[in-house]
Amino acid sequence: MQEYNSNLIEDYIFQLRKAENTKQSYKRDLQLFNKYLSDDEIRIDRLSSTIVQLFIDSLENGTIKTNRGKRYRAASINRIYASIRSFCIYTEQYEAFKDIRITKTQHISELAPKSVDVNYIESIRKRIGDRKNKPKLINYRDLAIIDMLRLTGMRVSELVDLKKADMTLKGNPYLIHINKSKGKKVRDIPISKERFRYIHRYLESRNDDSEYAFVSRSNKKLTTRTVQMLLKEYEITPHMLRHTLATELAKRGWDLSTIARFLGNTVAVVQRYTIPTEKQMADAAADVYTIE
């Protein structure tokens, strides 16, 4: 039964007109659901709302845990349910997702994205530069990755797709051309020649013939997972560096439309970057009564 269900899932994923990362996320969610169904020989194309509800309940009460033995967060459960609902629409099983009870999460548009203190970013850069347990070229690469993400605000998918030919390294500033982006927002990102120093050092230290700006130890194109795991070691994400740059630009008086164009985002999304944190609001309130 699990193989039968897997084939239906593959057919569904194949026809999706989504980014590859999104398709893989849908596939993981549906295969998790498939494992739950297959334990009792239930076909994924003959679902009932009761089965779907029992699965969601198992995620919420911790009966089904992550690979690391932890409970699923509400945001993850909502994403998994969205994948199931999309599959049910594709297979015309509309009754299967009717009146499903699920803990709702606050919509992302209502949340201020997490950013990173710039001093902490500097600390990460120093720690990478001082690593003794990694080859010198890998230290060069990882520092270059941090700099590229923090100085351009590019998405991790844009970074791994970036090719040497996409960089115009003449004059000042240099230009990074993003031609494969979410929402097809082609753009040029300026980057100061002086700030590009450690990226340039990495590129000059390589002796491979790969066309990609950043490569693995075996000189293959990097995966987004590799970059995410690199940053996870320091308890940050690529998106947090993107948010940090947007926040800092907003602090410096950049208007939202310019930031949106720089990041390849909409103004509505960038607007969230200007939402102050609780600490910023507390500090601002305290400053009102500070005696000079």
Secondary structure, DSSP 8 states (H G I E B T S, - for coil): -HHHHHHHHHHHHHH--S-HHHHHHHHHHHHHHHHHHHTTT--TTS--HHHHHHHHHHHHTTSSB-TTS-B--HHHHHHHHHHHHHHHHHTT-GGGGTT--------GGGS------HHHHHHHHHHHHT-SSS-HHHHHHHHHHHHHHHHH---HHHHHH-BGGGEE-SSSSEEEEE-S-GGG--EEEEE-TTTTHHHHHHHHH-----SBSSB-TTS-B--HHHHHHHHHTTT--HHHHHHHHHHHHHHTT--HHHHHHHHT--HHHHGGGGS--HHHHHHHHHHHT---
